[in-house]
Amino acid sequence: MLERNKIILSGKVQGVFFRKFICENAVKLGLKGYVKNTADRNVEAVFEGEKEKIKSMIELCRKGPESAKVENIKIIKEKFQHEKGFRRLN
């Protein structure tokens, strides 16, 4: 089953190659969507794809790259929008 999840990551998530980490792993898992920094120093990502692959991606995000420290992940289910590819914004 295909679904779409938006996640908001907070903690030490900017300036630690988190967006690159998310892009590389999302592409490996075949997910579509985007990742971007937010003005409030969080990272926002949207994943579209198979439910199990999104679940795997969220687990990877809980750990993050070595220099990151994730304090909180907010997961928001959204309506599927047929994203094309995975991209890094801003």
PDB file of N, CA, C and O in Angstrom:
ATOM      1  N   MET A   1       0.844  -1.193   0.000  1.00  0.00           N
ATOM      2  CA  MET A   1       0.000   0.000   0.000  1.00  0.00           C
ATOM      3  C   MET A   1       0.882   1.248   0.000  1.00  0.00           C
ATOM      4  O   MET A   1       1.827   1.355   0.782  1.00  0.00           O
ATOM      5  N   LEU A   2       0.560   2.182  -0.884  1.00  0.00           N
ATOM      6  CA  LEU A   2       1.319   3.421  -0.974  1.00  0.00           C
ATOM      7  C   LEU A   2       0.745   4.457  -0.024  1.00  0.00           C
ATOM      8  O   LEU A   2      -0.469   4.569   0.146  1.00  0.00           O
ATOM      9  N   GLU A   3       1.648   5.211   0.593  1.00  0.00           N
ATOM     10  CA  GLU A   3       1.200   6.289   1.477  1.00  0.00           C
ATOM     11  C   GLU A   3       2.186   7.437   1.439  1.00  0.00           C
ATOM     12  O   GLU A   3       3.231   7.361   0.793  1.00  0.00           O
ATOM     13  N   ARG A   4       1.838   8.503   2.143  1.00  0.00           N
ATOM     14  CA  ARG A   4       2.664   9.715   2.216  1.00  0.00           C
ATOM     15  C   ARG A   4       2.748  10.133   3.672  1.00  0.00           C
ATOM     16  O   ARG A   4       1.731  10.258   4.354  1.00  0.00           O
ATOM     17  N   ASN A   5       3.967  10.347   4.141  1.00  0.00           N
ATOM     18  CA  ASN A   5       4.201  10.830   5.502  1.00  0.00           C
ATOM     19  C   ASN A   5       5.111  12.038   5.448  1.00  0.00           C
ATOM     20  O   ASN A   5       6.109  12.048   4.728  1.00  0.00           O
ATOM     21  N   LYS A   6       4.754  13.072   6.224  1.00  0.00           N
ATOM     22  CA  LYS A   6       5.651  14.205   6.434  1.00  0.00           C
ATOM     23  C   LYS A   6       6.244  14.017   7.822  1.00  0.00           C
ATOM     24  O   LYS A   6       5.530  13.678   8.766  1.00  0.00           O
ATOM     25  N   ILE A   7       7.554  14.238   7.948  1.00  0.00           N
ATOM     26  CA  ILE A   7       8.151  14.184   9.265  1.00  0.00           C
ATOM     27  C   ILE A   7       8.878  15.494   9.544  1.00  0.00           C
ATOM     28  O   ILE A   7       9.435  16.124   8.644  1.00  0.00           O
ATOM     29  N   ILE A   8       8.856  15.881  10.799  1.00  0.00           N
ATOM     30  CA  ILE A   8       9.583  17.056  11.271  1.00  0.00           C
ATOM     31  C   ILE A   8      10.579  16.549  12.316  1.00  0.00           C
ATOM     32  O   ILE A   8      10.190  15.972  13.331  1.00  0.00           O
ATOM     33  N   LEU A   9      11.861  16.772  12.053  1.00  0.00           N
ATOM     34  CA  LEU A   9      12.925  16.334  12.952  1.00  0.00           C
ATOM     35  C   LEU A   9      13.468  17.533  13.704  1.00  0.00           C
ATOM     36  O   LEU A   9      13.772  18.561  13.099  1.00  0.00           O
ATOM     37  N   SER A  10      13.593  17.411  15.015  1.00  0.00           N
ATOM     38  CA  SER A  10      14.174  18.495  15.801  1.00  0.00           C
ATOM     39  C   SER A  10      15.348  17.963  16.607  1.00  0.00           C
ATOM     40  O   SER A  10      15.491  16.757  16.814  1.00  0.00           O
ATOM     41  N   GLY A  11      16.182  18.890  17.056  1.00  0.00           N
ATOM     42  CA  GLY A  11      17.403  18.552  17.778  1.00  0.00           C
ATOM     43  C   GLY A  11      18.576  19.141  17.012  1.00  0.00           C
ATOM     44  O   GLY A  11      18.450  20.195  16.388  1.00  0.00           O
ATOM     45  N   LYS A  12      19.708  18.469  17.058  1.00  0.00           N
ATOM     46  CA  LYS A  12      20.875  18.907  16.294  1.00  0.00           C
ATOM     47  C   LYS A  12      20.778  18.250  14.918  1.00  0.00           C
ATOM     48  O   LYS A  12      21.371  17.201  14.669  1.00  0.00           O
ATOM     49  N   VAL A  13      20.008  18.901  14.023  1.00  0.00           N
ATOM     50  CA  VAL A  13      19.699  18.296  12.723  1.00  0.00           C
ATOM     51  C   VAL A  13      20.102  19.175  11.533  1.00  0.00           C
ATOM     52  O   VAL A  13      19.998  18.741  10.386  1.00  0.00           O
ATOM     53  N   GLN A  14      20.556  20.394  11.793  1.00  0.00           N
ATOM     54  CA  GLN A  14      21.035  21.245  10.705  1.00  0.00           C
ATOM     55  C   GLN A  14      22.544  21.407  10.843  1.00  0.00           C
ATOM     56  O   GLN A  14      23.074  21.477  11.952  1.00  0.00           O
ATOM     57  N   GLY A  15      23.225  21.466   9.706  1.00  0.00           N
ATOM     58  CA  GLY A  15      24.674  21.620   9.710  1.00  0.00           C
ATOM     59  C   GLY A  15      25.417  20.325  10.009  1.00  0.00           C
ATOM     60  O   GLY A  15      26.601  20.350  10.344  1.00  0.00           O
ATOM     61  N   VAL A  16      24.724  19.191   9.890  1.00  0.00           N
ATOM     62  CA  VAL A  16      25.332  17.887  10.192  1.00  0.00           C
ATOM     63  C   VAL A  16      25.109  16.891   9.045  1.00  0.00           C
ATOM     64  O   VAL A  16      25.177  15.678   9.247  1.00  0.00           O
ATOM     65  N   PHE A  17      24.841  17.415   7.840  1.00  0.00           N
ATOM     66  CA  PHE A  17      24.623  16.598   6.637  1.00  0.00           C
ATOM     67  C   PHE A  17      23.381  15.720   6.715  1.00  0.00           C
ATOM     68  O   PHE A  17      23.333  14.654   6.100  1.00  0.00           O
ATOM     69  N   PHE A  18      22.363  16.168   7.478  1.00  0.00           N
ATOM     70  CA  PHE A  18      21.141  15.380   7.622  1.00  0.00           C
ATOM     71  C   PHE A  18      20.372  15.290   6.306  1.00  0.00           C
ATOM     72  O   PHE A  18      19.882  14.220   5.947  1.00  0.00           O
ATOM     73  N   ARG A  19      20.263  16.406   5.586  1.00  0.00           N
ATOM     74  CA  ARG A  19      19.520  16.371   4.319  1.00  0.00           C
ATOM     75  C   ARG A  19      20.189  15.420   3.330  1.00  0.00           C
ATOM     76  O   ARG A  19      19.505  14.673   2.630  1.00  0.00           O
ATOM     77  N   LYS A  20      21.503  15.441   3.268  1.00  0.00           N
ATOM     78  CA  LYS A  20      22.229  14.523   2.383  1.00  0.00           C
ATOM     79  C   LYS A  20      21.970  13.075   2.794  1.00  0.00           C
ATOM     80  O   LYS A  20      21.726  12.216   1.947  1.00  0.00           O
ATOM     81  N   PHE A  21      22.026  12.812   4.098  1.00  0.00           N
ATOM     82  CA  PHE A  21      21.760  11.485   4.649  1.00  0.00           C
ATOM     83  C   PHE A  21      20.365  11.003   4.247  1.00  0.00           C
ATOM     84  O   PHE A  21      20.193   9.862   3.818  1.00  0.00           O
ATOM     85  N   ILE A  22      19.368  11.886   4.391  1.00  0.00           N
ATOM     86  CA  ILE A  22      17.992  11.525   4.045  1.00  0.00           C
ATOM     87  C   ILE A  22      17.868  11.262   2.547  1.00  0.00           C
ATOM     88  O   ILE A  22      17.263  10.269   2.142  1.00  0.00           O
ATOM     89  N   CYS A  23      18.433  12.137   1.725  1.00  0.00           N
ATOM     90  CA  CYS A  23      18.355  11.955   0.266  1.00  0.00           C
ATOM     91  C   CYS A  23      18.934  10.613  -0.158  1.00  0.00           C
ATOM     92  O   CYS A  23      18.296   9.857  -0.891  1.00  0.00           O
ATOM     93  N   GLU A  24      20.132  10.324   0.300  1.00  0.00           N
ATOM     94  CA  GLU A  24      20.794   9.081  -0.100  1.00  0.00           C
ATOM     95  C   GLU A  24      19.978   7.851   0.296  1.00  0.00           C
ATOM     96  O   GLU A  24      19.816   6.928  -0.502  1.00  0.00           O
ATOM     97  N   ASN A  25      19.471   7.839   1.511  1.00  0.00           N
ATOM     98  CA  ASN A  25      18.712   6.683   1.989  1.00  0.00           C
ATOM     99  C   ASN A  25      17.335   6.576   1.343  1.00  0.00           C
ATOM    100  O   ASN A  25      16.870   5.472   1.058  1.00  0.00           O
ATOM    101  N   ALA A  26      16.679   7.711   1.110  1.00  0.00           N
ATOM    102  CA  ALA A  26      15.369   7.693   0.458  1.00  0.00           C
ATOM    103  C   ALA A  26      15.489   7.138  -0.965  1.00  0.00           C
ATOM    104  O   ALA A  26      14.648   6.355  -1.405  1.00  0.00           O
ATOM    105  N   VAL A  27      16.535   7.549  -1.675  1.00  0.00           N
ATOM    106  CA  VAL A  27      16.752   7.058  -3.039  1.00  0.00           C
ATOM    107  C   VAL A  27      17.031   5.551  -3.010  1.00  0.00           C
ATOM    108  O   VAL A  27      16.494   4.808  -3.832  1.00  0.00           O
ATOM    109  N   LYS A  28      17.861   5.100  -2.075  1.00  0.00           N
ATOM    110  CA  LYS A  28      18.155   3.666  -1.951  1.00  0.00           C
ATOM    111  C   LYS A  28      16.889   2.851  -1.715  1.00  0.00           C
ATOM    112  O   LYS A  28      16.761   1.733  -2.213  1.00  0.00           O
ATOM    113  N   LEU A  29      15.956   3.416  -0.953  1.00  0.00           N
ATOM    114  CA  LEU A  29      14.707   2.722  -0.641  1.00  0.00           C
ATOM    115  C   LEU A  29      13.641   2.904  -1.728  1.00  0.00           C
ATOM    116  O   LEU A  29      12.575   2.293  -1.659  1.00  0.00           O
ATOM    117  N   GLY A  30      13.926   3.735  -2.722  1.00  0.00           N
ATOM    118  CA  GLY A  30      12.965   3.958  -3.805  1.00  0.00           C
ATOM    119  C   GLY A  30      11.813   4.864  -3.420  1.00  0.00           C
ATOM    120  O   GLY A  30      10.740   4.791  -4.020  1.00  0.00           O
ATOM    121  N   LEU A  31      12.020   5.724  -2.420  1.00  0.00           N
ATOM    122  CA  LEU A  31      10.969   6.641  -1.982  1.00  0.00           C
ATOM    123  C   LEU A  31      10.991   7.918  -2.815  1.00  0.00           C
ATOM    124  O   LEU A  31      12.025   8.294  -3.366  1.00  0.00           O
ATOM    125  N   LYS A  32       9.863   8.564  -2.897  1.00  0.00           N
ATOM    126  CA  LYS A  32       9.710   9.851  -3.571  1.00  0.00           C
ATOM    127  C   LYS A  32       9.442  10.909  -2.510  1.00  0.00           C
ATOM    128  O   LYS A  32       9.019  10.590  -1.399  1.00  0.00           O
ATOM    129  N   GLY A  33       9.693  12.191  -2.861  1.00  0.00           N
ATOM    130  CA  GLY A  33       9.398  13.268  -1.931  1.00  0.00           C
ATOM    131  C   GLY A  33      10.496  14.307  -1.904  1.00  0.00           C
ATOM    132  O   GLY A  33      11.142  14.575  -2.917  1.00  0.00           O
ATOM    133  N   TYR A  34      10.702  14.895  -0.725  1.00  0.00           N
ATOM    134  CA  TYR A  34      11.705  15.953  -0.586  1.00  0.00           C
ATOM    135  C   TYR A  34      12.172  16.059   0.863  1.00  0.00           C
ATOM    136  O   TYR A  34      11.577  15.485   1.775  1.00  0.00           O
ATOM    137  N   VAL A  35      13.253  16.809   1.042  1.00  0.00           N
ATOM    138  CA  VAL A  35      13.745  17.145   2.374  1.00  0.00           C
ATOM    139  C   VAL A  35      14.213  18.596   2.330  1.00  0.00           C
ATOM    140  O   VAL A  35      14.762  19.045   1.324  1.00  0.00           O
ATOM    141  N   LYS A  36      13.994  19.331   3.428  1.00  0.00           N
ATOM    142  CA  LYS A  36      14.436  20.726   3.488  1.00  0.00           C
ATOM    143  C   LYS A  36      14.655  21.151   4.932  1.00  0.00           C
ATOM    144  O   LYS A  36      14.094  20.569   5.860  1.00  0.00           O
ATOM    145  N   ASN A  37      15.486  22.181   5.104  1.00  0.00           N
ATOM    146  CA  ASN A  37      15.636  22.821   6.396  1.00  0.00           C
ATOM    147  C   ASN A  37      14.456  23.760   6.594  1.00  0.00           C
ATOM    148  O   ASN A  37      13.902  24.278   5.625  1.00  0.00           O
ATOM    149  N   THR A  38      14.070  23.979   7.843  1.00  0.00           N
ATOM    150  CA  THR A  38      13.015  24.938   8.150  1.00  0.00           C
ATOM    151  C   THR A  38      13.623  26.125   8.885  1.00  0.00           C
ATOM    152  O   THR A  38      14.723  26.031   9.429  1.00  0.00           O
ATOM    153  N   ALA A  39      12.906  27.234   8.898  1.00  0.00           N
ATOM    154  CA  ALA A  39      13.401  28.457   9.536  1.00  0.00           C
ATOM    155  C   ALA A  39      13.629  28.273  11.035  1.00  0.00           C
ATOM    156  O   ALA A  39      14.451  28.972  11.627  1.00  0.00           O
ATOM    157  N   ASP A  40      12.908  27.338  11.649  1.00  0.00           N
ATOM    158  CA  ASP A  40      13.054  27.129  13.100  1.00  0.00           C
ATOM    159  C   ASP A  40      14.111  26.068  13.433  1.00  0.00           C
ATOM    160  O   ASP A  40      14.073  25.465  14.505  1.00  0.00           O
ATOM    161  N   ARG A  41      15.056  25.845  12.506  1.00  0.00           N
ATOM    162  CA  ARG A  41      16.223  24.969  12.698  1.00  0.00           C
ATOM    163  C   ARG A  41      15.877  23.485  12.773  1.00  0.00           C
ATOM    164  O   ARG A  41      16.654  22.687  13.297  1.00  0.00           O
ATOM    165  N   ASN A  42      14.716  23.120  12.250  1.00  0.00           N
ATOM    166  CA  ASN A  42      14.333  21.716  12.143  1.00  0.00           C
ATOM    167  C   ASN A  42      14.579  21.249  10.722  1.00  0.00           C
ATOM    168  O   ASN A  42      14.976  22.040   9.865  1.00  0.00           O
ATOM    169  N   VAL A  43      14.349  19.976  10.467  1.00  0.00           N
ATOM    170  CA  VAL A  43      14.387  19.422   9.123  1.00  0.00           C
ATOM    171  C   VAL A  43      13.026  18.806   8.849  1.00  0.00           C
ATOM    172  O   VAL A  43      12.489  18.065   9.673  1.00  0.00           O
ATOM    173  N   GLU A  44      12.475  19.119   7.681  1.00  0.00           N
ATOM    174  CA  GLU A  44      11.187  18.576   7.246  1.00  0.00           C
ATOM    175  C   GLU A  44      11.432  17.653   6.055  1.00  0.00           C
ATOM    176  O   GLU A  44      12.176  17.996   5.136  1.00  0.00           O
ATOM    177  N   ALA A  45      10.805  16.490   6.078  1.00  0.00           N
ATOM    178  CA  ALA A  45      10.915  15.570   4.952  1.00  0.00           C
ATOM    179  C   ALA A  45       9.555  14.973   4.652  1.00  0.00           C
ATOM    180  O   ALA A  45       8.750  14.738   5.553  1.00  0.00           O
ATOM    181  N   VAL A  46       9.311  14.731   3.373  1.00  0.00           N
ATOM    182  CA  VAL A  46       8.095  14.053   2.925  1.00  0.00           C
ATOM    183  C   VAL A  46       8.529  12.802   2.181  1.00  0.00           C
ATOM    184  O   VAL A  46       9.380  12.847   1.293  1.00  0.00           O
ATOM    185  N   PHE A  47       7.924  11.684   2.564  1.00  0.00           N
ATOM    186  CA  PHE A  47       8.223  10.409   1.921  1.00  0.00           C
ATOM    187  C   PHE A  47       6.942   9.829   1.338  1.00  0.00           C
ATOM    188  O   PHE A  47       5.920   9.742   2.020  1.00  0.00           O
ATOM    189  N   GLU A  48       7.007   9.434   0.072  1.00  0.00           N
ATOM    190  CA  GLU A  48       5.914   8.709  -0.559  1.00  0.00           C
ATOM    191  C   GLU A  48       6.449   7.368  -1.043  1.00  0.00           C
ATOM    192  O   GLU A  48       7.537   7.281  -1.613  1.00  0.00           O
ATOM    193  N   GLY A  49       5.665   6.335  -0.804  1.00  0.00           N
ATOM    194  CA  GLY A  49       6.053   5.009  -1.253  1.00  0.00           C
ATOM    195  C   GLY A  49       5.359   3.943  -0.437  1.00  0.00           C
ATOM    196  O   GLY A  49       4.332   4.183   0.197  1.00  0.00           O
ATOM    197  N   GLU A  50       5.949   2.748  -0.468  1.00  0.00           N
ATOM    198  CA  GLU A  50       5.384   1.625   0.274  1.00  0.00           C
ATOM    199  C   GLU A  50       5.514   1.872   1.778  1.00  0.00           C
ATOM    200  O   GLU A  50       6.529   2.376   2.260  1.00  0.00           O
ATOM    201  N   LYS A  51       4.469   1.505   2.494  1.00  0.00           N
ATOM    202  CA  LYS A  51       4.398   1.737   3.928  1.00  0.00           C
ATOM    203  C   LYS A  51       5.632   1.206   4.665  1.00  0.00           C
ATOM    204  O   LYS A  51       6.179   1.896   5.524  1.00  0.00           O
ATOM    205  N   GLU A  52       6.071  -0.005   4.339  1.00  0.00           N
ATOM    206  CA  GLU A  52       7.214  -0.607   5.031  1.00  0.00           C
ATOM    207  C   GLU A  52       8.516   0.137   4.752  1.00  0.00           C
ATOM    208  O   GLU A  52       9.373   0.249   5.628  1.00  0.00           O
ATOM    209  N   LYS A  53       8.659   0.643   3.532  1.00  0.00           N
ATOM    210  CA  LYS A  53       9.872   1.398   3.193  1.00  0.00           C
ATOM    211  C   LYS A  53       9.892   2.748   3.911  1.00  0.00           C
ATOM    212  O   LYS A  53      10.947   3.211   4.344  1.00  0.00           O
ATOM    213  N   ILE A  54       8.732   3.371   4.034  1.00  0.00           N
ATOM    214  CA  ILE A  54       8.652   4.629   4.790  1.00  0.00           C
ATOM    215  C   ILE A  54       8.980   4.365   6.251  1.00  0.00           C
ATOM    216  O   ILE A  54       9.695   5.146   6.878  1.00  0.00           O
ATOM    217  N   LYS A  55       8.466   3.277   6.795  1.00  0.00           N
ATOM    218  CA  LYS A  55       8.759   2.908   8.182  1.00  0.00           C
ATOM    219  C   LYS A  55      10.262   2.722   8.374  1.00  0.00           C
ATOM    220  O   LYS A  55      10.818   3.181   9.372  1.00  0.00           O
ATOM    221  N   SER A  56      10.924   2.056   7.433  1.00  0.00           N
ATOM    222  CA  SER A  56      12.377   1.863   7.490  1.00  0.00           C
ATOM    223  C   SER A  56      13.107   3.201   7.438  1.00  0.00           C
ATOM    224  O   SER A  56      14.088   3.406   8.153  1.00  0.00           O
ATOM    225  N   MET A  57      12.627   4.113   6.590  1.00  0.00           N
ATOM    226  CA  MET A  57      13.257   5.423   6.455  1.00  0.00           C
ATOM    227  C   MET A  57      13.118   6.224   7.741  1.00  0.00           C
ATOM    228  O   MET A  57      14.059   6.904   8.153  1.00  0.00           O
ATOM    229  N   ILE A  58      11.970   6.151   8.371  1.00  0.00           N
ATOM    230  CA  ILE A  58      11.768   6.883   9.629  1.00  0.00           C
ATOM    231  C   ILE A  58      12.698   6.337  10.712  1.00  0.00           C
ATOM    232  O   ILE A  58      13.221   7.103  11.521  1.00  0.00           O
ATOM    233  N   GLU A  59      12.906   5.024  10.731  1.00  0.00           N
ATOM    234  CA  GLU A  59      13.841   4.435  11.700  1.00  0.00           C
ATOM    235  C   GLU A  59      15.265   4.919  11.439  1.00  0.00           C
ATOM    236  O   GLU A  59      16.005   5.192  12.384  1.00  0.00           O
ATOM    237  N   LEU A  60      15.652   5.026  10.182  1.00  0.00           N
ATOM    238  CA  LEU A  60      16.970   5.578   9.856  1.00  0.00           C
ATOM    239  C   LEU A  60      17.077   7.029  10.333  1.00  0.00           C
ATOM    240  O   LEU A  60      18.121   7.446  10.835  1.00  0.00           O
ATOM    241  N   CYS A  61      15.996   7.794  10.174  1.00  0.00           N
ATOM    242  CA  CYS A  61      15.999   9.198  10.598  1.00  0.00           C
ATOM    243  C   CYS A  61      16.128   9.332  12.114  1.00  0.00           C
ATOM    244  O   CYS A  61      16.696  10.312  12.596  1.00  0.00           O
ATOM    245  N   ARG A  62      15.620   8.380  12.862  1.00  0.00           N
ATOM    246  CA  ARG A  62      15.748   8.429  14.326  1.00  0.00           C
ATOM    247  C   ARG A  62      17.216   8.414  14.743  1.00  0.00           C
ATOM    248  O   ARG A  62      17.591   9.025  15.744  1.00  0.00           O
ATOM    249  N   LYS A  63      18.045   7.711  13.967  1.00  0.00           N
ATOM    250  CA  LYS A  63      19.477   7.642  14.249  1.00  0.00           C
ATOM    251  C   LYS A  63      20.209   8.810  13.599  1.00  0.00           C
ATOM    252  O   LYS A  63      21.020   9.479  14.240  1.00  0.00           O
ATOM    253  N   GLY A  64      19.917   9.051  12.320  1.00  0.00           N
ATOM    254  CA  GLY A  64      20.545  10.141  11.588  1.00  0.00           C
ATOM    255  C   GLY A  64      22.016   9.896  11.323  1.00  0.00           C
ATOM    256  O   GLY A  64      22.545   8.839  11.665  1.00  0.00           O
ATOM    257  N   PRO A  65      22.683  10.876  10.711  1.00  0.00           N
ATOM    258  CA  PRO A  65      24.120  10.768  10.517  1.00  0.00           C
ATOM    259  C   PRO A  65      24.844  10.864  11.861  1.00  0.00           C
ATOM    260  O   PRO A  65      24.269  11.286  12.865  1.00  0.00           O
ATOM    261  N   GLU A  66      26.097  10.471  11.859  1.00  0.00           N
ATOM    262  CA  GLU A  66      26.854  10.353  13.104  1.00  0.00           C
ATOM    263  C   GLU A  66      26.872  11.616  13.965  1.00  0.00           C
ATOM    264  O   GLU A  66      26.772  11.531  15.189  1.00  0.00           O
ATOM    265  N   SER A  67      26.999  12.787  13.335  1.00  0.00           N
ATOM    266  CA  SER A  67      27.125  14.031  14.106  1.00  0.00           C
ATOM    267  C   SER A  67      25.780  14.656  14.504  1.00  0.00           C
ATOM    268  O   SER A  67      25.756  15.702  15.153  1.00  0.00           O
ATOM    269  N   ALA A  68      24.680  14.036  14.126  1.00  0.00           N
ATOM    270  CA  ALA A  68      23.347  14.556  14.465  1.00  0.00           C
ATOM    271  C   ALA A  68      22.886  14.021  15.821  1.00  0.00           C
ATOM    272  O   ALA A  68      23.364  12.997  16.309  1.00  0.00           O
ATOM    273  N   LYS A  69      21.941  14.752  16.407  1.00  0.00           N
ATOM    274  CA  LYS A  69      21.289  14.290  17.639  1.00  0.00           C
ATOM    275  C   LYS A  69      19.804  14.606  17.509  1.00  0.00           C
ATOM    276  O   LYS A  69      19.378  15.740  17.730  1.00  0.00           O
ATOM    277  N   VAL A  70      19.024  13.592  17.149  1.00  0.00           N
ATOM    278  CA  VAL A  70      17.585  13.767  16.970  1.00  0.00           C
ATOM    279  C   VAL A  70      16.917  13.713  18.334  1.00  0.00           C
ATOM    280  O   VAL A  70      17.060  12.735  19.068  1.00  0.00           O
ATOM    281  N   GLU A  71      16.191  14.767  18.666  1.00  0.00           N
ATOM    282  CA  GLU A  71      15.482  14.823  19.945  1.00  0.00           C
ATOM    283  C   GLU A  71      14.007  14.465  19.801  1.00  0.00           C
ATOM    284  O   GLU A  71      13.397  13.933  20.728  1.00  0.00           O
ATOM    285  N   ASN A  72      13.433  14.763  18.624  1.00  0.00           N
ATOM    286  CA  ASN A  72      12.015  14.494  18.439  1.00  0.00           C
ATOM    287  C   ASN A  72      11.704  14.315  16.955  1.00  0.00           C
ATOM    288  O   ASN A  72      12.296  14.972  16.098  1.00  0.00           O
ATOM    289  N   ILE A  73      10.766  13.416  16.671  1.00  0.00           N
ATOM    290  CA  ILE A  73      10.249  13.252  15.310  1.00  0.00           C
ATOM    291  C   ILE A  73       8.729  13.327  15.379  1.00  0.00           C
ATOM    292  O   ILE A  73       8.079  12.567  16.096  1.00  0.00           O
ATOM    293  N   LYS A  74       8.187  14.264  14.614  1.00  0.00           N
ATOM    294  CA  LYS A  74       6.731  14.374  14.486  1.00  0.00           C
ATOM    295  C   LYS A  74       6.366  13.768  13.138  1.00  0.00           C
ATOM    296  O   LYS A  74       6.937  14.144  12.114  1.00  0.00           O
ATOM    297  N   ILE A  75       5.427  12.842  13.130  1.00  0.00           N
ATOM    298  CA  ILE A  75       5.000  12.165  11.902  1.00  0.00           C
ATOM    299  C   ILE A  75       3.567  12.576  11.577  1.00  0.00           C
ATOM    300  O   ILE A  75       2.668  12.453  12.409  1.00  0.00           O
ATOM    301  N   ILE A  76       3.369  13.067  10.356  1.00  0.00           N
ATOM    302  CA  ILE A  76       2.056  13.536   9.921  1.00  0.00           C
ATOM    303  C   ILE A  76       1.669  12.764   8.661  1.00  0.00           C
ATOM    304  O   ILE A  76       2.372  12.828   7.653  1.00  0.00           O
ATOM    305  N   LYS A  77       0.565  12.041   8.713  1.00  0.00           N
ATOM    306  CA  LYS A  77       0.073  11.328   7.529  1.00  0.00           C
ATOM    307  C   LYS A  77      -0.627  12.340   6.627  1.00  0.00           C
ATOM    308  O   LYS A  77      -1.416  13.162   7.093  1.00  0.00           O
ATOM    309  N   GLU A  78      -0.325  12.270   5.324  1.00  0.00           N
ATOM    310  CA  GLU A  78      -0.903  13.194   4.358  1.00  0.00           C
ATOM    311  C   GLU A  78      -1.502  12.414   3.189  1.00  0.00           C
ATOM    312  O   GLU A  78      -1.278  11.213   3.044  1.00  0.00           O
ATOM    313  N   LYS A  79      -2.262  13.120   2.367  1.00  0.00           N
ATOM    314  CA  LYS A  79      -2.849  12.523   1.167  1.00  0.00           C
ATOM    315  C   LYS A  79      -1.748  12.310   0.131  1.00  0.00           C
ATOM    316  O   LYS A  79      -0.933  13.200  -0.112  1.00  0.00           O
ATOM    317  N   PHE A  80      -1.730  11.131  -0.473  1.00  0.00           N
ATOM    318  CA  PHE A  80      -0.741  10.775  -1.490  1.00  0.00           C
ATOM    319  C   PHE A  80      -0.822  11.755  -2.658  1.00  0.00           C
ATOM    320  O   PHE A  80      -1.915  12.042  -3.145  1.00  0.00           O
ATOM    321  N   GLN A  81       0.323  12.274  -3.115  1.00  0.00           N
ATOM    322  CA  GLN A  81       0.320  13.296  -4.167  1.00  0.00           C
ATOM    323  C   GLN A  81       1.152  12.935  -5.391  1.00  0.00           C
ATOM    324  O   GLN A  81       1.335  13.786  -6.261  1.00  0.00           O
ATOM    325  N   HIS A  82       1.658  11.726  -5.494  1.00  0.00           N
ATOM    326  CA  HIS A  82       2.414  11.261  -6.666  1.00  0.00           C
ATOM    327  C   HIS A  82       3.650  12.113  -6.938  1.00  0.00           C
ATOM    328  O   HIS A  82       3.811  12.652  -8.033  1.00  0.00           O
ATOM    329  N   GLU A  83       4.515  12.230  -5.946  1.00  0.00           N
ATOM    330  CA  GLU A  83       5.784  12.946  -6.105  1.00  0.00           C
ATOM    331  C   GLU A  83       6.605  12.295  -7.212  1.00  0.00           C
ATOM    332  O   GLU A  83       6.476  11.099  -7.471  1.00  0.00           O
ATOM    333  N   LYS A  84       7.440  13.082  -7.854  1.00  0.00           N
ATOM    334  CA  LYS A  84       8.338  12.595  -8.911  1.00  0.00           C
ATOM    335  C   LYS A  84       9.771  12.645  -8.369  1.00  0.00           C
ATOM    336  O   LYS A  84      10.336  13.731  -8.237  1.00  0.00           O
ATOM    337  N   GLY A  85      10.351  11.519  -8.063  1.00  0.00           N
ATOM    338  CA  GLY A  85      11.722  11.492  -7.580  1.00  0.00           C
ATOM    339  C   GLY A  85      11.848  11.978  -6.145  1.00  0.00           C
ATOM    340  O   GLY A  85      10.856  12.281  -5.482  1.00  0.00           O
ATOM    341  N   PHE A  86      13.093  12.047  -5.681  1.00  0.00           N
ATOM    342  CA  PHE A  86      13.350  12.585  -4.347  1.00  0.00           C
ATOM    343  C   PHE A  86      14.321  13.750  -4.504  1.00  0.00           C
ATOM    344  O   PHE A  86      15.342  13.627  -5.180  1.00  0.00           O
ATOM    345  N   ARG A  87      14.002  14.878  -3.881  1.00  0.00           N
ATOM    346  CA  ARG A  87      14.838  16.068  -4.051  1.00  0.00           C
ATOM    347  C   ARG A  87      15.131  16.759  -2.729  1.00  0.00           C
ATOM    348  O   ARG A  87      14.381  16.656  -1.758  1.00  0.00           O
ATOM    349  N   ARG A  88      16.238  17.457  -2.734  1.00  0.00           N
ATOM    350  CA  ARG A  88      16.637  18.261  -1.578  1.00  0.00           C
ATOM    351  C   ARG A  88      16.337  19.720  -1.915  1.00  0.00           C
ATOM    352  O   ARG A  88      16.855  20.265  -2.890  1.00  0.00           O
ATOM    353  N   LEU A  89      15.498  20.338  -1.098  1.00  0.00           N
ATOM    354  CA  LEU A  89      15.135  21.748  -1.302  1.00  0.00           C
ATOM    355  C   LEU A  89      16.019  22.629  -0.413  1.00  0.00           C
ATOM    356  O   LEU A  89      16.592  22.163   0.572  1.00  0.00           O
ATOM    357  N   ASN A  90      16.115  23.888  -0.775  1.00  0.00           N
ATOM    358  CA  ASN A  90      16.919  24.915  -0.088  1.00  0.00           C
ATOM    359  C   ASN A  90      18.279  24.373   0.234  1.00  0.00           C
ATOM    360  O   ASN A  90      19.105  25.081   0.812  1.00  0.00           O
TER     361      ASN A  90
END
